[in-house]
Structure formats: C-alpha cells, structure tokens
C-alpha cells in the first residue's frame, strides 16, 4: 500500500512537471504605433468654383407694350448714360400726342373766347347795362375754359412722355452682358431687352451647400483665383448670402465682393474660391485609431508612466475618410494607439514604435 502511494505521488508530480514545461509564457510587450493628440487650431480648407459677375447689373426694358423696331447694341458693347439702346414703333404714341395737341389748341381757343366774353360783361356791369346773372355766367364760363386748358395741357404732357418711352435709354455706363429681344418682336412692358453690367465692383458668385454655410467662419477672407490661370488672384469678403436655397440644387448663392480684382478677372470668368473652416470642437485622430467597446466608439489610450494601454469610450462629432474628430473622451496631450490595436487588451504593456503629433 505504501509503495502504491509513493508511485501515485510520483505520477502526479511528473504530470504537474510536464504541465509546467508546456504552459504558455506570459505575453510579452507588444509594439504599437501611436500619436500624441492635439487640439485643432485650423479648420479644413474648402474650395468652390464660381463665376465673376458685376456687383450691380440691370435689365433694361420698355415701359410700354409694342413692336421692337431696332436694338442698337449687342453683347459686349459699352453703353453710356442716356444712350439709346432700343426703339419701339412709335405710331400709336405719336397719334395720341397729336390728339392731345389738338385738344389743347381747342381748349385754348375756348379760353380766349371765354376771356373776351367775361371782359365785355365786366364793362357792361360797371355801366349798369347787364345783369349780375349774365356776369356770373361769363365768369363761370371763363373758369371752366381755364380748367379745360389745364387738363388738355396735362394730357399733352402725358402723351409726350408716353412717346419718349418708345426710346429705351441706358441709365448708367456699363457693358451689355445679354440681350432678350430681337427687332420685329412684339414686347410686353417690362420684358428684358438688354442686360447691362454697370461699371464698378465685381463679385465672385458661388453656389454653396447649406452645411458649409453653417460651419463657415463669420466674415471669412476668401482667396479667389482664375480657374484657367491660378497665378491670377484676388481676395474678397462675403457681401451677400441668398436667404433661400435654390429649389433645384438646394444650394445658397453667395456673392463675394472682390477687392481690387485684376483686369484678367473679366465678367463671366470661372474662378476658384478658397476658405478655411473654423476648427471643430475636439481633437483629431486617424480613423485607424478607432475601435469599439460595448457597441460604442472607443480608442486605446497609452499610459506613459506604466507603459500600458486602456480602452476608453469616446464621442465622435465629425467623420472624414482618413480621420475623425472626437468631441468627448480625449484631451490634448494624450497618446492614442493608431496601429496594432486589434490584439491589445486592457492593462497590456506596449512599446511605442512611433509617437507623432
């Protein structure tokens, strides 16, 4: 019995010794890559394509309906204040003016007759050879004739003004950028005949997405360059933002007033506008640093003192293809693992292969 007990103990001891010989070693220090996170001091750059336009342009149109006899300017022509750019057929207005002139002449003749009759009645009444009723009647006829002359003169002035509206005049100096009617067409009052870009400032006009409108800084300085020649540059500031989005593109038209633009930035030229967005709140880390913990975003944070890592949940405010912005859970100066995080466990010792900001 004693011998069997010794044998059993020996077998157990040998078994334990064998197990100890084949037990896995303690995991070693794993190499990882990491970065030291810093708070964003600059936002991302954004570039949009737009077009150079005049800050002030007007659609010239007639105040009357009528048939266009001639259009004296074409696209690209320079116009001066008071220059005739188009003419309507004036026949109807000329007839109206002649009728008004005839009416004025008739009223003036009646006025002369009424004035003479009044003077006769005035003399007869002075000598007692007429009645007060006749005198009052003559005075009333004189007042009526004077009123008729005033009315007829106003009608003639209206007819003269309507005739003047058959000439379309440029109200300021500028350049013709578009035409809307050809000679021979019957036009409606207010229909655009010529579009004039008035001399003065120039805008770079862009169609901007609503998200960029929300995240752009207030009153940014916009760097503008020609699309075909980036060496031609100018700067500008936002002058006007459309209050309503375009119903088709859902973008907002933004006008950037150019400051001393070069002559090469002509009207209609395609330009690129660049701004830098406001930095997002939080810290920026590579997308490779992101993992999950209990279904939530997390990162591995390196403890410099203990040379270990811990898994920490974070809140993400912005996603980019190569990076993410973490709004909560990380502070500037902390070290985050960016490569090798797939095989880590909490409290594991690691060795940094790279520590870059």
C-alpha positions as CSV (number, residue, x, y, z in Angstrom):
1,X,0.0,0.0,0.0
2,X,2.8,2.4,0.9
3,X,4.6,1.7,-2.4
4,X,1.5,2.4,-4.4
5,X,1.0,5.7,-2.7
6,X,4.6,6.7,-3.5
7,X,4.0,5.7,-7.1
8,X,0.8,7.7,-7.3
9,X,2.5,10.8,-5.9
10,X,5.4,10.4,-8.4
11,X,3.0,10.1,-11.3
12,X,1.1,13.3,-10.1
13,X,4.4,15.1,-9.7
14,X,5.6,14.1,-13.1
15,X,2.3,15.2,-14.6
16,X,2.5,18.6,-13.0
17,X,6.1,19.0,-14.1
18,X,5.0,18.2,-17.6
19,X,2.2,20.7,-17.5
20,X,4.6,23.4,-16.2
21,X,7.0,22.7,-19.1
22,X,4.3,23.2,-21.7
23,X,2.4,26.1,-20.0
24,X,2.2,29.3,-22.3
25,X,4.6,32.0,-21.3
26,X,3.3,35.4,-20.1
27,X,2.5,37.6,-23.1
28,X,5.4,40.0,-24.0
29,X,5.4,43.7,-24.6
30,X,3.7,44.4,-27.9
31,X,4.9,47.0,-30.3
32,X,2.3,49.6,-31.4
33,X,2.3,52.9,-33.2
34,X,0.7,55.9,-31.6
35,X,0.3,59.7,-31.9
36,X,0.0,62.5,-29.3
37,X,-3.3,64.2,-30.0
38,X,-3.5,68.0,-30.2
39,X,-6.4,70.3,-30.3
40,X,-7.3,71.6,-33.7
41,X,-6.0,75.2,-34.3
42,X,-7.0,75.4,-38.0
43,X,-10.1,74.2,-39.9
44,X,-10.1,72.2,-43.1
45,X,-9.6,74.2,-46.4
46,X,-12.6,74.3,-48.8
47,X,-12.5,75.2,-52.5
48,X,-15.6,76.0,-54.6
49,X,-15.9,77.0,-58.2
50,X,-17.8,80.1,-59.2
51,X,-18.1,82.9,-61.7
52,X,-17.2,86.6,-61.9
53,X,-20.2,88.9,-62.2
54,X,-20.9,92.6,-61.8
55,X,-21.9,93.7,-58.4
56,X,-24.7,95.8,-60.0
57,X,-26.4,94.8,-63.2
58,X,-29.8,95.9,-64.5
59,X,-32.3,94.6,-67.1
60,X,-33.3,97.4,-69.4
61,X,-36.9,97.2,-70.6
62,X,-39.6,99.3,-72.1
63,X,-42.5,100.7,-70.1
64,X,-44.9,100.1,-72.9
65,X,-46.2,97.2,-75.0
66,X,-45.1,97.4,-78.6
67,X,-43.2,96.1,-81.6
68,X,-39.4,96.5,-81.3
69,X,-38.1,98.4,-84.3
70,X,-34.4,98.3,-83.6
71,X,-31.9,97.2,-80.9
72,X,-28.7,99.3,-81.2
73,X,-26.4,97.3,-79.0
74,X,-25.1,93.7,-78.8
75,X,-23.4,91.6,-76.1
76,X,-20.1,93.1,-75.2
77,X,-20.8,96.6,-76.3
78,X,-20.1,99.5,-73.9
79,X,-23.0,101.9,-73.2
80,X,-23.0,105.4,-71.8
81,X,-25.7,107.2,-69.7
82,X,-28.5,108.4,-71.9
83,X,-27.5,106.3,-74.9
84,X,-30.5,104.9,-76.9
85,X,-30.2,101.1,-76.9
86,X,-33.6,100.2,-78.5
87,X,-36.7,101.8,-80.1
88,X,-40.3,100.7,-80.3
89,X,-42.7,101.5,-83.1
90,X,-44.0,105.0,-82.0
91,X,-47.0,105.2,-84.3
92,X,-49.7,104.8,-81.6
93,X,-48.0,107.2,-79.2
94,X,-47.5,109.8,-82.0
95,X,-51.2,109.7,-82.8
96,X,-52.0,110.1,-79.1
97,X,-49.7,113.1,-78.9
98,X,-51.4,114.7,-82.0
99,X,-54.8,114.2,-80.5
100,X,-53.7,115.8,-77.2
101,X,-52.1,118.7,-79.0
102,X,-55.4,119.3,-80.9
103,X,-57.4,119.1,-77.7
104,X,-55.1,121.7,-76.2
105,X,-55.5,124.0,-79.1
106,X,-59.3,123.8,-79.0
107,X,-59.3,124.4,-75.2
108,X,-57.0,127.5,-75.7
109,X,-59.4,128.9,-78.3
110,X,-62.4,128.4,-76.0
111,X,-60.4,130.1,-73.3
112,X,-59.7,133.2,-75.5
113,X,-63.4,133.4,-76.3
114,X,-64.5,133.0,-72.6
115,X,-61.9,135.6,-71.5
116,X,-63.3,138.1,-74.1
117,X,-66.9,137.5,-73.1
118,X,-66.0,138.0,-69.4
119,X,-64.3,141.3,-70.1
120,X,-67.4,142.6,-72.0
121,X,-69.7,141.5,-69.2
122,X,-67.4,143.2,-66.7
123,X,-67.6,146.5,-68.6
124,X,-71.3,146.2,-69.1
125,X,-71.9,145.5,-65.4
126,X,-69.7,148.5,-64.5
127,X,-72.0,150.8,-66.5
128,X,-75.2,149.0,-65.4
129,X,-76.0,147.7,-68.8
130,X,-76.1,144.0,-67.9
131,X,-77.4,141.8,-65.1
132,X,-75.4,140.1,-62.3
133,X,-76.6,136.8,-63.6
134,X,-75.1,137.4,-67.0
135,X,-71.8,138.5,-65.4
136,X,-71.7,135.4,-63.2
137,X,-72.4,133.2,-66.2
138,X,-69.5,134.7,-68.1
139,X,-67.2,134.3,-65.1
140,X,-68.2,130.6,-64.8
141,X,-67.5,130.0,-68.5
142,X,-64.0,131.6,-68.0
143,X,-63.2,129.4,-65.1
144,X,-64.4,126.3,-67.0
145,X,-62.3,127.2,-70.0
146,X,-59.1,127.8,-67.9
147,X,-59.6,124.3,-66.3
148,X,-60.1,122.7,-69.7
149,X,-56.8,124.2,-70.9
150,X,-55.0,122.9,-67.8
151,X,-56.4,119.5,-68.3
152,X,-55.6,119.5,-72.0
153,X,-52.0,120.6,-71.3
154,X,-51.6,117.7,-68.8
155,X,-52.9,115.3,-71.4
156,X,-50.4,116.6,-73.9
157,X,-47.5,116.2,-71.4
158,X,-48.6,112.6,-70.7
159,X,-48.7,111.9,-74.4
160,X,-45.2,113.4,-74.9
161,X,-43.9,111.3,-72.0
162,X,-45.5,108.1,-73.5
163,X,-43.9,108.9,-76.8
164,X,-40.5,109.3,-75.0
165,X,-40.9,105.8,-73.6
166,X,-40.6,104.3,-77.1
167,X,-36.9,105.1,-76.8
168,X,-35.0,102.7,-74.4
169,X,-32.1,104.6,-72.7
170,X,-29.2,103.4,-70.7
171,X,-29.3,104.9,-67.2
172,X,-25.6,104.4,-66.5
173,X,-22.3,103.4,-68.0
174,X,-21.7,99.7,-68.3
175,X,-21.3,96.6,-70.5
176,X,-24.0,94.7,-72.3
177,X,-24.0,91.1,-70.9
178,X,-27.2,89.7,-72.5
179,X,-30.0,90.5,-74.9
180,X,-33.6,89.4,-74.6
181,X,-35.4,90.5,-77.8
182,X,-34.8,90.9,-81.5
183,X,-36.1,93.6,-83.8
184,X,-39.6,92.8,-85.1
185,X,-40.7,91.1,-81.9
186,X,-43.8,92.3,-80.1
187,X,-42.8,93.0,-76.5
188,X,-44.7,93.2,-73.2
189,X,-44.0,96.1,-70.9
190,X,-41.1,95.1,-68.6
191,X,-39.7,92.4,-70.8
192,X,-35.9,92.4,-70.7
193,X,-34.4,93.8,-73.9
194,X,-30.8,94.4,-72.8
195,X,-28.9,93.4,-69.6
196,X,-26.2,95.8,-68.6
197,X,-23.5,95.2,-66.1
198,X,-22.8,98.6,-64.6
199,X,-19.3,99.8,-64.2
200,X,-17.9,99.4,-60.7
201,X,-17.3,96.5,-58.4
202,X,-17.2,92.8,-59.3
203,X,-18.4,89.8,-57.4
204,X,-17.3,86.2,-57.4
205,X,-20.6,84.2,-57.2
206,X,-20.6,80.7,-55.7
207,X,-23.3,78.0,-55.1
208,X,-22.6,76.9,-51.5
209,X,-24.1,73.8,-49.7
210,X,-26.1,74.5,-46.6
211,X,-23.7,72.5,-44.4
212,X,-20.8,74.8,-45.4
213,X,-22.9,77.9,-44.7
214,X,-23.4,76.6,-41.1
215,X,-19.8,75.7,-40.5
216,X,-18.0,78.6,-42.3
217,X,-16.5,81.3,-40.1
218,X,-18.1,84.7,-39.8
219,X,-16.8,87.2,-42.4
220,X,-14.1,85.0,-43.8
221,X,-11.4,86.3,-46.2
222,X,-11.9,84.4,-49.5
223,X,-8.9,83.7,-51.7
224,X,-10.0,83.8,-55.3
225,X,-8.0,82.7,-58.4
226,X,-8.8,82.2,-62.1
227,X,-9.5,78.6,-62.9
228,X,-7.5,78.7,-66.1
229,X,-4.6,80.6,-64.5
230,X,-4.2,80.2,-60.7
231,X,-1.5,82.8,-60.7
232,X,-4.1,85.5,-61.2
233,X,-5.5,86.0,-57.7
234,X,-7.6,88.4,-55.6
235,X,-9.1,88.5,-52.2
236,X,-12.7,89.2,-51.2
237,X,-15.3,89.2,-48.5
238,X,-18.8,87.8,-48.4
239,X,-21.1,90.6,-49.5
240,X,-24.4,88.8,-49.8
241,X,-25.9,85.4,-48.9
242,X,-29.2,84.3,-50.5
243,X,-31.9,83.9,-47.9
244,X,-33.4,81.0,-49.7
245,X,-31.9,77.9,-51.3
246,X,-32.2,77.1,-55.0
247,X,-35.2,74.8,-55.4
248,X,-33.3,72.5,-57.8
249,X,-29.7,72.3,-56.3
250,X,-30.6,73.1,-52.7
251,X,-27.6,75.4,-52.5
252,X,-27.3,79.0,-51.5
253,X,-25.9,81.7,-53.8
254,X,-23.1,83.6,-52.1
255,X,-21.7,86.8,-53.5
256,X,-18.1,87.6,-52.6
257,X,-17.1,91.2,-53.3
258,X,-13.6,91.2,-54.9
259,X,-11.1,93.7,-53.5
260,X,-9.2,95.4,-56.4
261,X,-9.6,92.5,-58.8
262,X,-7.1,92.3,-61.7
263,X,-8.2,93.1,-65.2
264,X,-7.8,89.4,-66.2
265,X,-10.8,88.6,-63.9
266,X,-13.3,89.6,-66.5
267,X,-17.1,89.3,-66.2
268,X,-18.1,85.7,-66.8
269,X,-14.7,84.2,-65.9
270,X,-14.6,80.9,-64.0
271,X,-12.8,81.3,-60.6
272,X,-12.0,79.1,-57.6
273,X,-12.7,80.4,-54.1
274,X,-10.9,79.1,-51.1
275,X,-11.6,79.5,-47.4
276,X,-10.6,77.7,-44.2
277,X,-13.3,76.5,-42.0
278,X,-13.5,77.1,-38.3
279,X,-11.7,74.3,-36.4
280,X,-14.2,71.7,-35.0
281,X,-14.5,71.4,-31.2
282,X,-12.4,68.4,-30.0
283,X,-9.3,66.6,-31.1
284,X,-8.5,65.0,-34.5
285,X,-7.2,61.4,-34.6
286,X,-6.6,59.0,-37.5
287,X,-9.6,56.7,-38.4
288,X,-7.3,53.7,-37.8
289,X,-7.3,54.5,-34.1
290,X,-11.0,54.0,-33.8
291,X,-12.4,50.7,-32.3
292,X,-15.5,49.6,-30.4
293,X,-16.3,48.9,-26.7
294,X,-19.8,47.6,-25.9
295,X,-21.0,48.8,-29.2
296,X,-19.7,52.4,-28.8
297,X,-16.7,54.1,-30.4
298,X,-13.5,53.7,-28.4
299,X,-9.7,54.2,-28.6
300,X,-6.7,52.7,-26.9
301,X,-5.0,55.3,-24.7
302,X,-1.4,54.8,-23.7
303,X,-0.2,55.4,-20.1
304,X,3.3,56.8,-20.3
305,X,4.0,56.1,-16.6
306,X,3.0,52.4,-16.6
307,X,3.7,51.8,-20.3
308,X,0.2,50.2,-20.6
309,X,-2.9,50.8,-22.6
310,X,-6.5,51.1,-21.6
311,X,-9.7,51.2,-23.7
312,X,-11.7,54.4,-23.4
313,X,-15.1,55.2,-24.9
314,X,-15.3,58.5,-26.9
315,X,-17.9,60.7,-28.6
316,X,-17.4,61.5,-32.3
317,X,-18.6,64.8,-33.8
318,X,-17.3,64.5,-37.3
319,X,-16.2,61.7,-39.7
320,X,-13.8,62.1,-42.5
321,X,-12.4,59.3,-44.8
322,X,-9.0,59.3,-43.1
323,X,-9.7,60.9,-39.7
324,X,-12.4,61.5,-37.0
325,X,-13.0,64.4,-34.7
326,X,-13.5,63.3,-31.1
327,X,-15.5,65.8,-29.1
328,X,-15.5,64.0,-25.7
329,X,-13.3,61.4,-24.1
330,X,-9.8,62.6,-25.1
331,X,-7.8,65.6,-24.1
332,X,-4.9,67.3,-25.9
333,X,-1.5,65.7,-25.0
334,X,-2.8,62.1,-24.5
335,X,-1.3,59.3,-26.6
336,X,-3.6,57.2,-28.7
337,X,-2.6,53.9,-30.4
338,X,-3.1,54.1,-34.2
339,X,-1.7,50.7,-35.4
340,X,-1.6,47.3,-33.6
341,X,-4.8,47.9,-31.6
342,X,-6.5,44.8,-32.9
343,X,-4.6,42.4,-30.5
344,X,-4.5,44.6,-27.4
345,X,-6.2,44.0,-24.1
346,X,-6.7,46.4,-21.1
347,X,-3.6,46.8,-18.9
348,X,-1.2,45.3,-21.5
349,X,2.3,46.6,-21.7
350,X,3.3,48.0,-25.0
351,X,6.3,49.5,-26.7
352,X,5.8,52.6,-29.0
353,X,7.2,52.4,-32.5
354,X,6.2,55.9,-33.3
355,X,4.9,58.9,-31.4
356,X,3.9,61.7,-33.7
357,X,1.7,64.7,-33.2
